[in-house]
Amino acid sequence: MLNFIHDIPTRLYFGRGQIAHLDEALRAFGTRVLLTYGGGSIKKTGLYGEVMDILNKGGFAVTELGGIEPNPRIESVEEGVRLCKERGVEVILAVGGGSTIDCSKAIAAGVFYEGDLWQMVESEHGALKALPLVDILTLSATGSEFDGGGVISNLKLRKKLGNMFTYPAVSICDPSYTFSVPAYHTAAGAADIMSHIFEGYFSRTEDSDLSDSIAEGVLTAAIKYLPIALQEPDHYAARANLMAISSVACSGIPEYGKQPTFWPCHAMEHELSAYYDITHGVGLAILTPRWMRHILKKDPSCLWRFTRFARKVWGLENDDELALAQEGIDQLENFYREAGIPMTLSELGIGTEHFKAMAAHANRGGRLEKAFVPLNNEDIEEIFRACL
Amino acid sequence: MLNFIHDIPTRLYFGRGQIAHLDEALRAFGTRVLLTYGGGSIKKTGLYGEVMDILNKGGFAVTELGGIEPNPRIESVEEGVRLCKERGVEVILAVGGGSTIDCSKAIAAGVFYEGDLWQMVESEHGALKALPLVDILTLSATGSEFDGGGVISNLKLRKKLGNMFTYPAVSICDPSYTFSVPAYHTAAGAADIMSHIFEGYFSRTEDSDLSDSIAEGVLTAAIKYLPIALQEPDHYAARANLMAISSVACSGIPEYGKQPTFWPCHAMEHELSAYYDITHGVGLAILTPRWMRHILKKDPSCLWRFTRFARKVWGLENDDELALAQEGIDQLENFYREAGIPMTLSELGIGTEHFKAMAAHANRGGRLEKAFVPLNNEDIEEIFRACL
């Protein structure tokens, strides 16, 4: 087990009706609020009205920034920073999924950042000085409600980059707010959750048992509850389990004590999103089984991790270890397909034209050469091609 | 899944050499330090010298409170509070196991508490205003390094009571500091860790999958690594896994979303410790299998939890579900016995003389009537007798 630091200051209010804590959570920081949200689904579901009632009754001064994109863009960050400075905002309230929360983290940090905001996204740093952030989660996927990171896109530069900005001070996680999430995004969200686990689970470290148990628990819960949530969108236990695992999956906890793996599927998916603006979880679902088959073939010494995955997560058994490993991967691909996720890039209208450039950027600085199984540019191109 | 709040502000530095963070961790709060420790084992191991070197080099003004008892007493709390007030202490540094950390939490809160300190231990309250607390953990057991609670004894009143005081600001968890822990206390510590899981695992809630996975992960890690640590005391991975699970086991996390169970074995064990000053983990190891057999007999509707325990934790299988459940409990009792824990009260010289009064106090206010399987005073006496 390697050394690690656990330092997550976020308070989570989890469960039905936890919005009752919203007033006190904001008021601890001030009364001038920037309210951020996405495309307006919160207006259809009534959550926007509920939030505004609380803010108005509490006498909060609200500035709104709606329309934050599914892959949030640097222009939204810039606009949010401008509004915060202009209105003297004291606390940001993000109502939405990972995109809205990610963008809000970058805004919170951007208020204090001196220099160009895209440079803040690109440069290396840890958590930054930031405005306090409170969020109300409406999608179980990215785990942004319980980590300090955010992913921001720059479509002009065809770049989508993750960085550390700030942790939410408070996250209100009410599973019933996800009842209205359509099947496609429910499935993509689960694929995102599962990918956060895969990225750390496939590591050389063999003796970090608690992390591995948590990882396997997250995966088995996703596999159990995603089909239920798709079948019965207002099944509380299904939505609650998906929401609880979303928070832990991306928190770093399932990787404690383990060798860093440099998250190869995320690196590759960010290229897909940057070039084609596709749904992040869908890109991950398409890439993951192909990446698994590629590395298992390239480096048979990682077989033990795949057989463990097949046994512990899928409950499979086979005396032929290689066949067992492959069955585990096949199960995963079938699981995503049965959840309604388009499982090829062709279905999304994506061809080979940018694969070379995408592979080069995914592997910038040779960082994927340090992955669980090292990947060079040719490996990455091959994985992209296997996704067609 | 029931509602829950996650709010653990403690920063954990986990792993070898993390004492390198001690100076900065203390300095964030001040330079006048109360250093607390137990019976002096840290002087034998050299950790005391290492800590004092850092404190002296850093120019900290140190007041010492050594000799904190294994079941820390109210008199030590009173003495600590007196020293803090007299010396204007700004931060407490606890070096030791759960007893030292528990006592230090009560001291930290006691500094600001108006009124009698035993009343602070007895009265109902949440986290209190407190001096900041930094700890260096030397025993994997109570999880006090990652929760806000403490247990304080009043031998005059024959009372041992747990309460919420304050969370450590920083916990330095270096598994190599536990290499020197003798076999008896290593085993007792593991029994304490496992009991923290059992107390929440045996609950009526069926749909809190992540919590249950974490619980099962903690138990399987304890079962795997305790025998290794006993065989080879300086086996890093074994000590590291035991330390990591100790922190999570008592954090509340394995109970998130689950019905409260009122921790019956801890309630019963506190009576044993209050009357006989025995090692907490040993009392828990003796009580737990007897409690399990008693409730399984009293309420067969809880069979499903025991069969899950037998399957998931021990890897057992048996078509006869009742036999399977009993095998799981037998395995647990054998596991403790093989770890060298005396598994009867008679071996500790404890007889029946106080069982009636102990049962009545364990069940004060009828609180164990609300446990997973409700226990009345007669049930508790019967469990004590089964331990003889």
Contacts between the chains, C-beta under 8 A, distances in Angstrom:
chain1	res1	chain2	res2	distance
A	1	B	15	7.5
A	1	B	175	7.9
A	1	B	236	7.6
A	1	B	237	5.9
A	1	B	240	4.2
A	1	B	241	6.7
A	1	B	244	7.0
A	2	B	15	6.8
A	3	B	13	8.0
A	3	B	14	6.2
A	3	B	15	2.8
A	3	B	16	6.4
A	3	B	17	7.5
A	3	B	18	6.6
A	4	B	14	5.2
A	4	B	15	6.5
A	5	B	11	7.0
A	5	B	12	6.8
A	5	B	13	5.6
A	5	B	14	7.1
A	6	B	10	7.9
A	6	B	11	6.8
A	6	B	12	4.1
A	6	B	14	6.8
A	7	B	11	4.3
A	7	B	12	7.4
A	9	B	9	6.0
A	10	B	6	7.9
A	11	B	5	7.0
A	11	B	6	6.8
A	11	B	7	4.4
A	12	B	5	6.8
A	12	B	6	4.0
A	12	B	7	7.5
A	13	B	3	7.9
A	13	B	5	5.6
A	14	B	3	6.2
A	14	B	4	5.2
A	14	B	5	7.0
A	14	B	6	6.8
A	14	B	256	7.3
A	14	B	257	7.5
A	15	B	1	7.5
A	15	B	2	6.8
A	15	B	3	2.8
A	15	B	4	6.5
A	15	B	257	7.8
A	16	B	3	6.5
A	17	B	3	7.5
A	18	B	3	6.6
A	175	B	1	7.9
A	207	B	237	4.1
A	207	B	240	7.6
A	207	B	241	7.0
A	208	B	241	7.8
A	208	B	244	8.0
A	209	B	217	6.8
A	209	B	220	7.1
A	209	B	221	4.2
A	209	B	224	6.8
A	209	B	225	7.5
A	209	B	241	5.4
A	210	B	214	7.9
A	210	B	217	5.5
A	210	B	218	6.8
A	210	B	221	5.8
A	210	B	241	6.8
A	210	B	244	5.0
A	210	B	245	5.7
A	210	B	248	6.6
A	212	B	217	7.6
A	213	B	213	6.4
A	213	B	214	6.8
A	213	B	216	6.9
A	213	B	217	2.4
A	213	B	218	7.6
A	213	B	220	6.9
A	213	B	221	7.1
A	214	B	210	7.9
A	214	B	213	6.8
A	214	B	214	5.9
A	214	B	217	6.2
A	216	B	213	6.9
A	216	B	217	7.8
A	217	B	209	6.8
A	217	B	210	5.5
A	217	B	212	7.6
A	217	B	213	2.4
A	217	B	214	6.2
A	217	B	216	7.8
A	217	B	217	6.7
A	218	B	210	6.7
A	218	B	213	7.6
A	220	B	209	7.1
A	220	B	213	6.9
A	221	B	209	4.2
A	221	B	210	5.8
A	221	B	213	7.1
A	224	B	209	6.8
A	225	B	209	7.5
A	236	B	1	7.6
A	237	B	1	5.9
A	237	B	207	4.0
A	240	B	1	4.2
A	240	B	207	7.6
A	240	B	257	7.1
A	241	B	1	6.7
A	241	B	207	7.0
A	241	B	208	7.9
A	241	B	209	5.4
A	241	B	210	6.8
A	244	B	1	7.1
A	244	B	208	8.0
A	244	B	210	5.0
A	244	B	256	7.3
A	244	B	257	6.9
A	245	B	210	5.6
A	248	B	210	6.6
A	256	B	14	7.3
A	256	B	244	7.3
A	257	B	14	7.5
A	257	B	15	7.9
A	257	B	240	7.2
A	257	B	244	7.0
